[in-house]
Amino acid sequence: MSTDAHGYRWDRPIALWRQRGTVFLWRYQDNAENYPGWHCTADAEGCESLLRLFAVLRTAEPGDGRTVRLTSPTAAVLSVPNNRGGAARWFAPAKWTLERASTAGPGDCRFETDDDRLRLVVSDDTLNRLTELVRDLVDGIDDYSIKLCGESLWGWRFNGEAS
Protein backbone atom coordinates (compact mmCIF):
# COMPACT_ATOMS: atom_id res chain seq x y z
CA MET A 1 0.00 0.00 0.00
CA SER A 2 1.60 3.28 -1.10
CA THR A 3 1.04 6.48 0.87
CA ASP A 4 2.34 10.00 0.53
CA ALA A 5 3.98 12.10 3.27
CA HIS A 6 0.52 12.87 4.72
CA GLY A 7 -0.56 9.22 4.84
CA TYR A 8 -2.94 9.51 1.87
CA ARG A 9 -3.31 6.39 -0.25
CA TRP A 10 -3.26 7.39 -3.92
CA ASP A 11 -4.05 3.85 -5.11
CA ARG A 12 -7.69 3.95 -3.92
CA PRO A 13 -10.49 4.44 -6.47
CA ILE A 14 -11.53 7.78 -4.91
CA ALA A 15 -8.03 9.15 -5.54
CA LEU A 16 -8.11 8.05 -9.18
CA TRP A 17 -11.43 9.74 -10.06
CA ARG A 18 -11.08 12.65 -12.47
CA GLN A 19 -13.89 14.94 -13.53
CA ARG A 20 -14.98 15.01 -17.12
CA GLY A 21 -17.68 17.09 -18.72
CA THR A 22 -19.57 20.11 -17.49
CA VAL A 23 -21.67 20.30 -14.33
CA PHE A 24 -23.94 23.19 -13.33
CA LEU A 25 -25.28 23.73 -9.80
CA TRP A 26 -27.06 26.89 -8.66
CA ARG A 27 -29.63 28.35 -6.29
CA TYR A 28 -32.16 31.05 -7.14
CA GLN A 29 -32.20 34.37 -5.30
CA ASP A 30 -35.43 35.52 -7.01
CA ASN A 31 -38.75 33.68 -6.80
CA ALA A 32 -37.15 31.08 -4.51
CA GLU A 33 -40.55 30.14 -3.06
CA ASN A 34 -41.46 28.60 -6.43
CA TYR A 35 -37.93 27.30 -7.15
CA PRO A 36 -36.60 26.29 -3.71
CA GLY A 37 -33.26 24.67 -3.00
CA TRP A 38 -30.45 23.73 -5.37
CA HIS A 39 -30.76 23.12 -9.12
CA CYS A 40 -28.46 21.01 -11.27
CA THR A 41 -27.82 19.79 -14.75
CA ALA A 42 -24.82 18.41 -16.62
CA ASP A 43 -23.85 17.46 -20.13
CA ALA A 44 -23.66 13.73 -20.97
CA GLU A 45 -19.99 13.48 -20.04
CA GLY A 46 -20.63 15.39 -16.80
CA CYS A 47 -23.46 13.00 -15.87
CA GLU A 48 -21.26 9.96 -16.47
CA SER A 49 -18.48 11.54 -14.45
CA LEU A 50 -20.85 12.21 -11.52
CA LEU A 51 -22.14 8.63 -11.66
CA ARG A 52 -18.54 7.33 -11.48
CA LEU A 53 -17.85 9.64 -8.53
CA PHE A 54 -20.95 8.42 -6.66
CA ALA A 55 -19.85 4.82 -7.27
CA VAL A 56 -16.36 5.33 -5.86
CA LEU A 57 -17.72 7.29 -2.90
CA ARG A 58 -19.72 4.19 -1.93
CA THR A 59 -16.45 2.35 -1.23
CA ALA A 60 -14.55 5.34 0.15
CA GLU A 61 -13.44 5.70 3.73
CA PRO A 62 -15.17 8.20 6.04
CA GLY A 63 -13.90 11.71 5.37
CA ASP A 64 -12.72 10.87 1.84
CA GLY A 65 -14.09 13.12 -0.85
CA ARG A 66 -13.59 14.82 -4.18
CA THR A 67 -14.37 18.24 -5.56
CA VAL A 68 -16.38 18.85 -8.73
CA ARG A 69 -15.61 22.00 -10.72
CA LEU A 70 -18.87 23.79 -11.47
CA THR A 71 -19.74 26.01 -14.39
CA SER A 72 -21.99 29.03 -13.89
CA PRO A 73 -25.37 28.47 -15.55
CA THR A 74 -25.72 30.07 -18.95
CA ALA A 75 -28.87 31.64 -20.38
CA ALA A 76 -29.54 28.37 -22.22
CA VAL A 77 -29.25 26.34 -18.98
CA LEU A 78 -31.49 28.80 -17.11
CA SER A 79 -34.09 28.65 -19.88
CA VAL A 80 -34.98 25.07 -18.93
CA PRO A 81 -36.42 25.75 -15.45
CA ASN A 82 -37.48 29.14 -16.89
CA ASN A 83 -37.71 30.99 -13.56
CA ARG A 84 -38.98 34.45 -14.54
CA GLY A 85 -38.28 33.69 -18.18
CA GLY A 86 -34.70 32.72 -17.33
CA ALA A 87 -34.00 36.18 -15.90
CA ALA A 88 -34.23 35.35 -12.16
CA ARG A 89 -31.09 36.15 -10.17
CA TRP A 90 -29.09 33.14 -9.00
CA PHE A 91 -26.03 32.15 -6.99
CA ALA A 92 -23.66 29.41 -8.14
CA PRO A 93 -20.64 28.15 -6.20
CA ALA A 94 -17.47 27.40 -8.18
CA LYS A 95 -16.92 24.01 -6.51
CA TRP A 96 -19.00 21.16 -5.12
CA THR A 97 -17.21 18.93 -2.61
CA LEU A 98 -18.76 15.55 -1.89
CA GLU A 99 -17.40 13.87 1.21
CA ARG A 100 -18.08 10.40 2.59
CA ALA A 101 -20.00 10.48 5.88
CA SER A 102 -18.52 8.90 8.98
CA THR A 103 -21.55 6.60 9.28
CA ALA A 104 -23.75 4.92 6.70
CA GLY A 105 -27.01 6.10 8.28
CA PRO A 106 -29.54 8.03 6.20
CA GLY A 107 -29.46 10.91 8.68
CA ASP A 108 -25.75 11.54 8.16
CA CYS A 109 -26.13 14.16 5.45
CA ARG A 110 -25.07 17.82 5.55
CA PHE A 111 -25.06 20.75 3.13
CA GLU A 112 -22.58 23.49 3.96
CA THR A 113 -21.85 26.55 1.85
CA ASP A 114 -19.32 29.33 1.78
CA ASP A 115 -18.62 31.93 -0.87
CA ASP A 116 -17.44 29.61 -3.61
CA ARG A 117 -17.99 26.04 -2.40
CA LEU A 118 -20.92 23.79 -1.63
CA ARG A 119 -19.98 20.85 0.59
CA LEU A 120 -22.24 17.82 0.80
CA VAL A 121 -21.49 15.05 3.28
CA VAL A 122 -22.99 11.86 1.82
CA SER A 123 -24.23 8.56 3.19
CA ASP A 124 -25.24 5.48 1.18
CA ASP A 125 -28.83 6.73 1.14
CA THR A 126 -27.74 10.14 -0.17
CA LEU A 127 -25.60 8.51 -2.87
CA ASN A 128 -28.52 6.30 -3.94
CA ARG A 129 -30.81 9.33 -4.38
CA LEU A 130 -28.12 11.35 -6.20
CA THR A 131 -27.46 8.42 -8.51
CA GLU A 132 -31.15 8.07 -9.33
CA LEU A 133 -31.46 11.81 -10.08
CA VAL A 134 -28.45 11.85 -12.43
CA ARG A 135 -29.53 8.62 -14.17
CA ASP A 136 -32.91 10.23 -14.76
CA LEU A 137 -31.18 13.25 -16.33
CA VAL A 138 -29.32 10.88 -18.66
CA ASP A 139 -32.70 9.32 -19.58
CA GLY A 140 -34.29 12.73 -20.18
CA ILE A 141 -36.42 12.71 -17.02
CA ASP A 142 -36.32 16.07 -15.26
CA ASP A 143 -38.28 18.84 -13.51
CA TYR A 144 -38.47 17.16 -10.12
CA SER A 145 -36.58 17.41 -6.87
CA ILE A 146 -35.22 15.08 -4.24
CA LYS A 147 -34.79 15.94 -0.57
CA LEU A 148 -31.24 15.84 0.77
CA CYS A 149 -30.48 17.01 4.30
CA GLY A 150 -33.74 18.95 4.37
CA GLU A 151 -32.89 20.77 1.11
CA SER A 152 -34.40 20.31 -2.34
CA LEU A 153 -32.11 19.34 -5.20
CA TRP A 154 -33.77 19.78 -8.59
CA GLY A 155 -32.69 17.99 -11.73
CA TRP A 156 -33.12 19.70 -15.11
CA ARG A 157 -32.48 18.38 -18.60
CA PHE A 158 -29.31 19.70 -20.19
CA ASN A 159 -29.82 22.31 -22.90
CA GLY A 160 -27.16 21.39 -25.45
CA GLU A 161 -26.73 25.03 -26.41
CA ALA A 162 -25.13 25.65 -23.01
CA SER A 163 -21.56 24.75 -23.95
N, C-alpha and C positions, 0 to 999 in steps of 0.2 A: 504494500500500500504506500503510494507516494504522497507526501505532504510538503507544503511549502513552509517557510519560516514561521508562519502564523498558525500552522497546524491544519490548514485547509487542504482537503483531498480534491485534487483536480481531475481525478479519474472517475468521479461519480457522474451519473447522467445529468444531474442538475447543473454541474459545472460545464458540461459540454453543450448545453442548449444555447443556440444563437438565434436571435430574432431575424425573421425575414418578413417582408411585406410591410404594409402600412396599417396602423391601428389608430383609431380615433376614439377619444373618451372625453366627454364634456358634461357640464351641468348648466342648466339655464338660470339666468338671473332675472329674466322677464317671464311673466306668465308661468311661474314655477308651480302654481297650484294645479295647473292642467298638465304640466310636464315635470312631475316631481322626480328627484333623484338624479342618478347618473345615466348617461346615454352613450351607447357605443355602436361602432360598426368597424369593419375592416375589409380590405380587399381579400381575394381568395388566398393569396400567399400569407397574409396576415392572420386569417382565420386558421389555416393549417399550422402556422407557427404557434398560435395561442393553444391550439389543441395539443401540440407536442409539449408545450410548457406545462399544461395542466396534468398531462400524463407523467412527466418526470417529477412534478411536485408531489404526486401520490406516493412516490417511493423515497422522497427526500426526508432528511432528518429534521427534527424541530429546529426552527430558526433559519433553516436554509431558504433561500429565495433568489429571485432574479428580477431584473428591472426591464420593463418594456418601454421603448421610446415611443412617445405618442406624437401624432401630428395634429395640429390645430384643425378643427373642422372647417372645410371650405363651404362656399355658398352651395355647391352641388350636394355636399353631405347634409347640410342643414335644410335643404329643400325636401328631404325625405320625411322627417317628422313634421316639417312645415309649421313650426311654432311662429305665429305672427307673420306668416308668409316667408319664413326663413330669415326674418330680420330681428328676431328676439336676441337680446344680449346674452352672452354665454361666458363661462369660465372653463378653461381647459388646462389641466396640468401638463407639464412636459414629459413626465415620467410616471409609470405605474409600477410600483413594486409589489410583487406577490410573494408572501412569506409563509412557510409551512408553520401551522399552529403547533403548540407544544403538546396538545392532546388531540385526539381524533373526534371529540364530541362535536355535535352540530352547533352547540352554543359558543364554541371557540372561534369566533369570527369578529374581526374589527376593521372598520374603515378609519383611517387617519389621513388628514390632509395638511399640507403646508403650502407655501406659495407656488411651488412648481412640482410637487410630488403627491400622488395618491398612494397610500400604502394599504394593502388589504391582506390581513392575516387569514389564511385559509385552512379549513378542515376538510376531511373527505367529503362531507355533505356539501360544503361550499364548492369544492372542485366539481362534484357531480352536477350541480345546478349551472355552474359556469360552462361546463362542457356541453350540456344540453342546449343552452342559449346559443353558443357559437356554432354548434352543429346545425341548429335551426337556421342560423344566418346563411350557412353554406347551402342549405336546402331551399333558401328563399322565403323562409317563414320569419316574419318580423312583426313589429308594432305590438309588442307585449313586454311586460317587465317581470323580473323575478325579485324576490326579497332576499337581500343579503345583509345581515347585521342590522336589520331594521331599516335599511335603505332600499330604494327601488333601483334596479339596474335594467334599463331598457335596451333592447336589441333592435337595430334598424338595418334594413337591406342596404348594401353598399351601392352608391350611385357611381358607376364606372367613370363618370366625367370628373371625379374628384381628384384624380392623380395629377 
